[in-house]
Amino acid sequence: GIQVEQSPPDLILQEGANSTLRCNFSDSVNNLQWFHQNPWGQLINLFYIPSGTKQNGRLSATTVATERYSLLYISSSQTTDSGVYFCAVLTSGTYKYIFGTGTRLKVLA
Amino acid sequence: NAGVTQTPKFRILKIGQSMTLQCTQDMNHNYMYWYRQDPGMGLKLIYYSVGAGITDKGEVPNGYNVSRSTTEDFPLRLELAAPSQTSVYFCASSYSTRDRGNTIYFGEGSWLTVV
């Protein structure tokens, strides 16, 4: 099956810093989403981005489907950005969302 | 809209006991999923369903069963609980639109401990 790897696995930032999180996938996908899991375990949709670039406030994401990767950019990070960021992909011909390995982010005040 | 509702939120089971995790969604989504998340790890797909009466295995189906008799409900059954099933379980549902593709929404999770 498809493999979804995220990097880096862990990231510590000072408040106000910028960061880039990466999601690599081993096969073509129809759909890709980014999620934030907050410290209470809640999973929150950030972006639906099978291709192209989207922005939402301090967050933006880019997916280059032909090269099988997606990037999540966090600018001017805040302590509330802490948590785990997951990408999830939907492969062609299936309805199974497969999750990446996650990036654990800690933003220090 | 309540979204995706899971019950119970917390449960402690003894080895060998059985239980059912309930999941209901009120968004009329066709697709529903069960995931488990072990401590410090990512989400692994247990079972999924593309509509009432249709279910299929995910990445880690052993030790679990599901049914989908209605669009709204997708219960997960644990038979003969084992310590390896200690995990957080997430139910999710999704729909497909031209603009948003297949967007997935999660319940708040059910924390299960097997002792």
Contacts between the chains, C-beta under 8 A, distances in Angstrom:
chain1	res1	chain2	res2	distance
A	1	B	59	7.4
A	30	B	101	7.2
A	30	B	102	7.5
A	31	B	101	4.6
A	31	B	102	5.1
A	33	B	103	7.1
A	33	B	104	6.5
A	41	B	88	6.4
A	41	B	108	7.5
A	41	B	109	5.2
A	42	B	106	7.8
A	42	B	108	6.2
A	42	B	109	7.6
A	43	B	90	6.8
A	43	B	106	4.2
A	45	B	103	6.9
A	45	B	104	7.6
A	45	B	105	7.1
A	48	B	100	5.5
A	48	B	101	5.6
A	48	B	103	5.4
A	50	B	101	6.0
A	86	B	42	6.4
A	86	B	43	7.0
A	88	B	43	7.8
A	88	B	104	7.1
A	90	B	101	7.7
A	90	B	102	5.6
A	95	B	31	5.4
A	95	B	48	6.3
A	95	B	50	5.2
A	95	B	94	8.0
A	95	B	102	7.2
A	96	B	33	8.0
A	96	B	45	5.8
A	96	B	48	5.9
A	96	B	58	6.2
A	97	B	33	6.6
A	97	B	45	7.0
A	97	B	92	7.7
A	97	B	94	7.5
A	97	B	102	7.9
A	97	B	104	5.5
A	98	B	45	6.7
A	98	B	59	7.5
A	99	B	35	7.5
A	99	B	42	4.9
A	99	B	43	4.2
A	99	B	44	7.5
A	99	B	45	7.8
A	100	B	42	6.4
A	101	B	42	5.2
A	102	B	41	7.8
A	102	B	42	4.9
